[in-house]
């Protein structure tokens, strides 16, 4: 392979990685905006429902029935959803950390100095994001355990 084709391949890989990372960030932001809007709508509906009761006796009768039990269940935090988010953070962190290490190891090749600089910058940034995601997942897991959302690190029920 000629130096020009190797340089072109390296640039293609770097641009692809940055494009994928950008798409991932945009999708995370979009999902969080959607979840925020859904949560706000549910809170509005629950508020309007509670406003319909004229006195505390009617409210207590409602809350003691099946519909009231479902109402309270909808207010609780879904532990499985929290655990899946932690696991997704761990997966993304591991992938990004390994990708960063791979980009840094590519610097040893016979590339032009500017390509080595790009590999260094993108490798360090990618590895740092991966480490940040792993630390974030570890902190989230510890907080869930401390708050009693999990009995221990292995128990999802």
N, C-alpha and C positions, 0 to 999 in steps of 0.2 A: 504494500500500500504506500502511496506517495504521502508526503507530509501534508499536502493540501487536502487530500481526502480524509486523512486522520483528523485534521483540524476541523473540517466540515462536520465530521461525525461527532466530535466532541461538542461543537456548538449546537448541533441538533439535539443531542442528549440533554444538554443544559437547558435549552429553550423548552424542550418537552417536559422536563422536571418542573421548571418554573410555571409552565402552563397548567400542569396537573395540580400543583400546589395552589395556584390561584383559583382554579375551578373548585377545589375542595373547600377553600376558605369561603368562597361565595355560596356554596351549597350549605355549609354550616350556618352561615348568617341567615340564609333564607329559611332553613328549618327552624331556627330559633325565633325568627319573626313570626312564622306561622304558629308555632306553639304558644307564643305570647298572646297572639290575637285570639286563639281558641280558648286559652285560659281566661282572658278578659271577658269573652262572651259567656263562658260558663259562670264566672263570678257575677256578671250582670243578671243572668237568668236566676241564679240562686238568690240574689238580693231581691229581685222582683217577687220571687216565690215567698220569701220570708215576709215581705211587706204586705202580702195579701191577708195574712192572719190578723184578725181583729183583736184578739186577746191571747194571753199566755196559755189558757186552757185549750184553745184550738191548735196552737202551735205544739203543745205537749202531746195532744192526741195524734197529730200528724207524725211527729218524730218517733212515737212509740209503735207506729204501724210499719208495714213492709216498705212503703214508699219513703218513710223517714229513715229507715235503715239504709236503703239504697242512696239516699241523699248524703248521709254521713260517710258511706263507703266511697262516694265520688270525691269527697274532700280529702281523703287520705292520700299520702304519697305512695306511688307504686314503686315498691322496692325492686322489683324485677326490671322496671324501666331504668332505675338508677344504676343497677348493676350492669345492664347492657351498655349504658353510656360509659361506665368506668372501663368495661372490657374493650369498647371501641377506642377509647383513649389509649389504652395499653397497646392495642394492635397498631394504631397509627404511630404511636411513639416508637415502637420497636422498628417498624418499617422505615420511618424517617431517620432514625438513628443509624440503621444499617446502610441506608442510602447515602447519608452524610459520610460515613466511614468509607464507603466505596468511592465516592467522589474525591475524598482526600487521598485515597490510595492511588487513584488515577494520576495524581500529580507526579508520580515517579516516572511516568512515561516520557518519551522523547518529544515533548510538545514545545511550542513557542512559549516564551515567558508570559505573554498576555493570557494564554490559555491556562497556564499553571495558576495564574492569579485568579482567574474566573473559577477554576476548580477549587481553589482554596476558599474563596469567599462563599461560593454556593455550598461547599461541603461543610464548612463551619456553621453556616446559617441553618442548614438542613439538620445537622446533628444537634444543634442547640435547640431547635424546635422539638425534635424527637425527645431529647432529655427533659425539656419542659413539660411535654405531654405525660411522660412517665412520672415525673414528680407530682404533677397535678392529679393524676389517677391515684397515686399513693396517698396523697393528702385527702382526697375525696373518700377513699376507702376507710382511712383512719377516722374521719369525721362521721361517716355512716355508722361505724362500729361504736364510736363514743356516744352518739345520739340514740343508740339502740335500734337503729334501722336494720342492723344485721346482728345476729347472735355471735358469729365469728366470721372470719374471712372466707370460709368455704360454704357457709350456710345461706342459701337464697330463700329459704322458706320462713 
